[in-house]
Amino acid sequence: MKIKREGVRTRSSYKKQKAGTSNGGISHLDNPFEEEFGSSSGSGQGVWTELSGEVASNLANTVVSLASFSEGDYTHQQHWIFPSNPREFMIENLEMRSYAGNTMFFACTGIIIKNDPETKITSFLTSLSLVRSTEDDSKIFQDMKIQVCLPDDRVELGWLNFWDLQHNLAVINIPRFHTLRVACLDNQRQFECHSKVVAVGRCFNSGKLMATAGMLTDNPSRDYHEELAISTCEITMTGVGGPLINFDGDFIGMNFYSEKETPFLPRNKIGELLKQFSERILSWAKKGPGSTVERFPIPNKSDSQGLKDKILNCKCFHARWPYSSALGVAEKQELRSNGYPFPLWEDIGRRLVNSFEEEFSANISSELQKEVASNMSQSVVALDSFVGRKRSFACTGIVIECNESTTRVLTSASLVRNSEIENKVADNLKIVVCLPDNRIIPGTLQHYSLNYNIAVIGITGFCCTQAARISDQVQLKPHGAVVALGRVYISGKLMATRGVVTSKPSELNCKDIVISTCKITKAGIGGPLIDFDGNFIGMNFYGLEETPYIPMNTILQLLGNFGAEGTIAIDDHSLSRWPVPKPFWCYPTWHRSEEELDVEEFLAKMNVPF
């Protein structure tokens, strides 16, 4: 059973309330997260007259306020749940103030639980209501902007580092070390029913520190989760996530909100959860960066649910990427312009799989004959295509003809294919070619066949010194040794990997395709397959384990058709499919290095919200 989300109620319930709360608190009808309770530390009244100077000082230096701010789709639909009973929820629109162009989603209290000078990270304990969906209790808004207002009024950008849905608990981190006092959660004292206690909270905007007194009780006015305890303290939503202490300053638990009493999560349960978290982090640290803690094989239908549970269990131990919007701006811009997805989480050693920059695992370019290597280095180019400023595709090409004013490059039609409609060329496409000398020049689509997935790109104002030797007189022996070549667009690096031609049928529905055992990456698509004498054998496509290629004789026939028909070759009506794997992020905590899984795609298929 999950703990229902406490700590939120509607505007109508505030309108019914008097302007002044108990002990002189102030009600903010336009912002319930600023509603005060009890008495403020600077007033010298109420419970503060009963607390020692040392306890008051500890509270002033360990209690913080936090706020989350929504952006995008959340800004126009702020919903707040309030429980009239633990199983019924009412929802009402509530307009909140904006901060730096975003809308405040929630604000609450927290306490400093860790201040690590080595990692330069400070951690805070608070309520998960800070980022928890009010419409779907199982959903966390991990892309919320979180602000932490420190006791000295400095405001830092934070991220969600750990959470527990069942107990509505969260740990928020900030990426800086501050000389702040850490709250002590490890006292061993036992607290009996009717013990006098104090609930503490801090307003986000004003920074006011508030406290109100009450006592522990075993006679709650309604049913709560069995692990929750109750005090008679009356707080507002501002106090959600704040500490409950005794008059000696000993930590008793973390407060949630309910009318006329305060449910709280006891210290021992909080300690258990934080211990589980620290043990998991320690096990990762011992194994070192990039190591695997949970090893997940590629799932089949029978174990999909178990894998989903494991991923969701591990998910809460990672910060949502980027943990700092300021630090993630440059990486976001680079990923967006290259057409890559954003990572979901921070994970040491995470890497992008199936990128256009991924090199061949075995590069034998240095083993080629000197003449062959020289010829290939001058005739193999890299190509990129863009729609607007966003990259559409990147691959390799081979120069097949050059004269004084024009050079023609043979490559894959994947470079120009519409990513959504396979039998259509993308509109408003810009093509650029990276030459062997690393110059970047524009290219023009001259001919293409989507059925055979080949294209010819024209370059003007450049004359290549070396073109591929394409001849129908070249005979390749069965199981003959071959070399697949490719060039990475960004680095310009020339790659080569060896293999043999096989008689294995292709899984692609194009009858002319042949298979070699060369293992290339996406960067090698459109690149040449040659023998060790440098003779052109065919053009490569992508395969998971082996490399399909279109042989030289078919290419010569298509080039002849291009010359006779003009821009487009004559394709038959049964369009062949040329699948290319999409890039995705590999998280070392979850993946085997040899068995990679697209976590985002898998969880999307399992209808798991993010």
N, C-alpha and C positions, 0 to 999 in steps of 0.2 A: 504494500500500500504506500502511495506517495503522500508526502505532506502537502496539503493544499497550500497554494500561495497565499500567504497572509500579507497584510500591509498596504492594501489599497481599497479605497472606497470612492463613492461618486460625489459629484459636485452637490447633488441634492441633499446628501447627508450633511454636507458642510453648511448649507444654507439654513438647515434646521438648528444648527448649533449656535450658541451665543458667541458674540464677538470676542469676549474674554473667556479663556479656558481656566481650568482650575489653577490656583496659585499664581494668577496673573499672567498666564500664557496668552499669546496673541494668535488669532486665527487669520490666515491669509486665504480668503475665499477664491482668489484667482490662482493660487498656487498652493495646493495642500502639502507639498513637500517642504514648504517653508513654515508650516504651522508649528509654533512653539508649544512646549508643555513644561509643567513644573516651574522651575525658576532657573534663571541664567546664572552662570558662575560669577559674573560681575555684579550681580544684584546684592550679594551678601544676605540673601533671604532664603527661606525654605530649607531644603535639605542641606544646602551648603553651610549652614550654621552648625550642622552636626558632624560634618566631615572634617577630618584633620587637615592641616595645611599640606602634609605630605601626600595624602590621598588625592586632594584636589589638584595638586601639582602633577601627579601621575596621570590623572584623567586629562588634564589640559594638554599634556604632551604625547598622549597615546591615542586619543580619540580623534578621528578625522571625518570629513564628509565626502561623499562621492555622488556623482551624477552621471547619467548616461544620456547621450544625445543621438537621436535617430536622424537618418538622412535618406534620400531616395523615396521609396514607396511608403515608408512609415510616417513621413511628415504630415500626410493629409488624413491619417486615420488613427488618431491616438485613442485607444480604448483602455479603460481602467476597470478591473474587476473588483468587486467587493462582495464578500461572502455574508449573506444574511443567515445562512447556516452552512456547515462545512461541505454540503453537497450541491448547493444551488448558487449559481453565479449570475449577477446582473451586469450588463455592459452599457456604458453610456459614453457619448463623446465628451471629451474634455479638452479644451484648448489650453496649451501650455506656452510659456514664453520661449523665444528662440535664443540660441547662443551660437555666435559665429556662423550664422546662416542655417543652423540646424535646430531641431525642436527637442526640448527636454523630454525624455521618456520616463525617467525615474530618478529620484534622489533619495539617499538614505545615509546611514552612519556606518562607520567601520572602525576597526582598531588595528594598530600596527603589531604584526606578529613576528616579522623577521626583517632584519636590516643587515645585509651581507656585504661587507666591504670588498670581498674578493670578486664576486660577480657584479658588484655595484647595482644590486637590485633590492628594492624594498617591497615587502609583501603586506597585504591588508586582508583581514577577515571581514566579510560582510554577508549580506543576504543575496541570494541568486535572483531575487526579484529585480535587482538592478538591470538585468538584461533578459529576463524571462518573459516569454510571450504571455500576454493577458488573454489571448484567444485560444491558444493551444498550449496546455500546461507542460507538454513534453518538448517544446521548441525553445531554443536559445537563440537570441539575436546576437551572433558573434561579431557582426560588423558594426555594432554600436560604437560610437566614440565615448570613451570613459574618461572623465576628469576626476582627479583626486585633489581635494583642497586640504593641504597640510595644516598642522597647528599654527605654523608661522604665516599662514595665509598665502603661501605659494601654491600655485596650481600646476599639477603635472598630468601629462597624458598617460593613461594606464591601459592595461590589457587584461582580459580574462585568462588566468593561468590555470585554474583548477576549479571544478565545480562538482556538486553532487545534487542531482535532481531530487532524489528521494528526501533529502534533508534540507533542501533549499539553501544550501551553503555555497559560498564562492570565495576564492582567493584572487585578489587583484594585485598585479605587479606594476611597478613603475621602473623605468630603466635608468635610475640614478640612485646613488647612495646619499642619504642624508643623515646627519648626526641627530637622529631621532630616537626617542626612548621606545623600547619594545615592551608591550604588555606582557605580564607574566600569566600564562594560562595553566601552569603546572602545580598549583597549590593542592595539597592533599586533604584539606579540611572537608568535613562532611557537613552538609547543611540540612537542618531539620525543618519540618513544616512549621510555619508561623515565624521563621527567622526574618528579621528586618533586612530589606534589600533596597538597592537603588538602581533605577534604570537611567541610562545616560544616552544622550544624542547630541548631534551638532548640525546646525542649519548650513546648507551649501552656500547660499548667497551671502548671508550676514556673518557666517562663521561662529554664531553664538553657540556656546556650550551649555546644555541644559541637563537637568536631572530632576527626578521625582522619586519619592519614597513609596514603599509598599511592603508586603510580606509574602513569603511563599505560602501557597495553599494547595490542598489536595481536593478542593471542592470547586472545580471549574463550572462555569455557567453553561457550557456546551461540550460536545465531544471533540476531542483533538486526537491527533496521532499519538499512539501509546508512548513514543519516545520523547514527546514534548512534556515539559513541566510548566507550571503556571505561577505567576505572581500577580498581586493585586495592583501593581503599578499601572497607571493610566498614561499611555504615551500617544503621540500622533504618528503619522507615517514617517515623519522626520527621524524618529528613533528606531526605525526598522534597521536591523543589522548592528545596532549598538550593544554595548556590554551591559550585563546585569551583574552587579557586584554587591558584596556586603559592606558594612560601614567601616571595615578595616581595609577595604580596597581589594579584597580577594575576588577573582573572577569566578562567576557562577555559571554564566551562559550567555547566549546571543539572542536578542529579542526579535520577535515578530509582532505583528499588529492584530489586535482584536479590540472591539469596543468593551470598555469597563474592566478589562483585565489584559494581561500580557503573556501570551504563550512564549516560551523560550526553549532553545535547544541547549541541553545541559552540557557542562564543561567536559564530562567524560566522553560523550559521543563526539563532540568536536575534536577532542584529542585523538580518538580512534581514526577519524577521517583524515586528519592532518598527518598522522603517522603513516597511513596507507599511501598517501601522496608522497611523503618524503622517502619512503622505502622504494617506491617505483622510480623516483628520480635518481636515487642512489644506485639502483641496479643499472640504470642506463649509463650513469657516470663511470661505473666500474668497467663496463664493457667498452667504453670509449666512443668517440664520435663516429657516427655512421654505422655502428654495429646494430645487429638485429636483436630486439627483445622478444617481440611477438613475431613468429614466422607464419605468414598466411600463404598457403598455396592458392593457385587459381581455383576458384570454387566451381563445383558442379552443383546441379540443382539440389542434391541431397544435403549438402552442407552449407548452402547459402545463408540460411537463417542463423546458424551457429557463427559463421563468419561475420555477419552483420552485428551480432551481439558483441563479438570480440572487438570489432572496430569501434562501436559506440562506447564500449567500456574504456578503451584506450583513448578515445577522442577527447575526453575531459581532461587529459593530462597535457594537452598542447594548447598553446596560445593561438588564437585566430591570426592568420597572416593578413596584413603586416601588423605586428604588435604596436607599432607606432606609425601613424599615417604620415608623419613628417619623414621618417626613415624609409618608408615604402614608396614614396613618390617616384623616385628615379627608376626603381625596379618595375613599378607599375607601368610607367611610360614606355620602358624598353620592351616589356612583355606585350603590351597592347600593340605597339608598332610592328612587332614581329609576328603578330597573329597567334600568340600563345595564351593559354588560360592562366589565370592567377592561381597560385597555390591556396589551399584551404587553411593549412596550419603551418606553424613554425615547427620544424623538426631538424635537428642537427644532421647535416649531410643530405638533405632532400635534394632531388635532382629531377630535371625535366627529361622524360623519356619520349622517344620518337620526335626529337627536335630536328630541324633542318641543319643544325650545326654538329650533330652527332657524327663522329668519325668512324671509319671502319675499324673493327676490333683488331684486325691483323693487317698491317700496312707493309707491302713488299715492294714499294716503288723503288727502293734502293737496290733491289735484286734484279731489276730489268736491265737488259743490255743497254749500253750507253746510248746508242743511236735510237733505240726504241724509246727510252726514257726521255731523250731530248725531243723527239718528234711529238710524243704525247703531251709533254709539258707545254708545247707551243700550240697544240690544236684542241686541247680540252679546256672548256670554259665553264663558268658558273653563271646561273641565271636566277633572277628574282622577278616576281610579278606583284603588282600592287593595285589595290582599289582604293583611291584616295591616298591616305598616309599609312594604311594598314596592309601589311604583307599578305598576299594570298597564297603564294607557293614559292618554293625554291628548289632547284635541281641542277643537274649537270647537262652540258651539251657538248657536241663534237663538231668542229668546223669541217664542212663537207665540200665547200667551194669558196674560192676567193679570187678576186681580180683587183684591178687598180682602185675601184671605187666601192665595191660591194663584197661583203662576206656573208655566207649563209651558214647557219648553225642548225644541226639536227638535234632535236630534244624530244622530251615527252610532252604530249598534249595536256597532261595534268597541270602544266604551267599556266595554261589559259582556260582550263575547264571551270565552269561554274560549280562551286562547292556544294550548292543545294540542288541543282538540276544537272545531272551528269551528261545529258545529251545536248548541252548548250555551252557555248563559249561565254565567259564572263564579260559583262558590259564595262565600258570605261576602264579598261585594263591598261596599266602602264608596265612595260617590260624593260628591265635593265640587265645588262650583261657585264659580268666581271671578267676582264681579259686576263690572260696569263701574266701580264706585267702589272696587274692590280688596278688598271684604269677601269673606270665605270662609265659605260656609254649606253645610250638608249637603243632598244631593239624594236623591230616591227614584226608583227605576225604576218607571214606571207602565205603559208599553206598549213593545213592541218587535216587530220583524219581522227575523229573522236572514236571511231570503231576500232582502229588499230593503235590509237593513243600515241600518235606521233605528230610533231609539228616542226615547221621550218621557220626560223627567226632570221630576219634580214638585218644586217648592220651596215650603215653607210658611213663613209668617211674613214674607214679602217680597212687595211689590207693585211690579212694574216699571212705569215711566212710559211705556214705548214698546214696542209689539209689532210684529213684521214684518207687512207688508201682503201677505197671501196671498189671491189672487183668481184664479179661472179665466177672468176677463175680460181678463187681460193677454195681449196678443199680441206675440210677439217675431219680428221680421223675420228671414229667412234671413241668416246672417252678421252678425247684429246684435251691437253692442258690449256687452260685459258686464264685471262686476267681481266677482272672488272675494274674500271677506273671511275673516279669521281672527284669533284672539286667542291670544297666548302665555300659558300658565297662570302661570308663575313671574313674568314681568315685567309681565303684564297689557297688553302692547302690542297695539294694534289695527293690523292690516295689511290692505292691499288691493292687488290686482294686476289689470291689465286683460287682455282677450282678446276673442275673437269665438266665437260658436257655429258649429260646423261640422256637416256632414252625414256625417262620418267615422264608420264603425261602431265600437262599443266592443269591446275585447277581453274585457271582463267578460261572463260568461254570464248576463246579465240583459237581457232584450229591451227594457226601458223606458229604459235608460241612454242619455244623450246626451253629446256631447263638446264642451268648449270649449278654446280655446288658452291659457287662463290657466295659469300655472305656480305651483303652491302647494307648500308643504312639509307634513309630517305634522301640524304644528300647525293647518293649515287644514282638516283632515278634519272633516266635520260642519258646516262654516261655510256661510253663504248665498252663492248666486250671484244678483246683482241686475243690473238695467239701470241706466243712468246717471240715471234718474229715481227710483231707489230701490225699484222694484217687485221683488218676490221672484220669481225665475225657477226656482230649484231648490236642492238641497243637494249640496255637493261631496264627492267621494271623492278618493283619491290616485292619481295616474298619474305615470310617470317623466318623460314629455315634455309631456303634455297632462292635462287634468283631466276625468275622467268625473263626471257629476252626475245625480241623479235629479230629473226635472222636476216642476214644481209640480202638474200635474194628477194624477200618480201619487201624490204625497204627500197630496193632498186625499182621494183615494180610500182610502188606507191609514188616514188619520186618522178617516175615517168608519167603517172597519172596526173600528178600536180602540174607538170609542164603542159600536158594536153588540155586539162580541164580548168586551169586557172587557180583560184584561191582555195577551193575545197576539193578534196578527193571524193570519189563516188563511194559512199558507204552503203552497205546493205541495211535492211530494216531491223535486223536483230542486233541491237547495240551491245557491244561487249562491255563488261564491267571491269574497272581497273581500280580496285580498292587500295587506299593508302591509309595507314593507321594514323589516328589523331594523336597529337601530343598530350601527355598527361603527366602529373607529378607523382613521383615515387617517394614514399616516406619510409626511411630505413627502419623506423620502429615497427613497421607493419609488414614490410615486404622481404621476401627472399630476393637476393640479388639476381638469381637466375629465374625466378618466377614472379614476374611483375604483374600488378593488378591496378587498374584504374579505379581507385577508391571512389572518386566522385561519381563515375558512371555506374559503378556497382550499386552504391547506395541510392542513386537516383532511380535505378530500376527496382530497388526494394522499397521505393516510396518513402525514403527517410528524409525529412525536411532538414534544411540547414538555415 
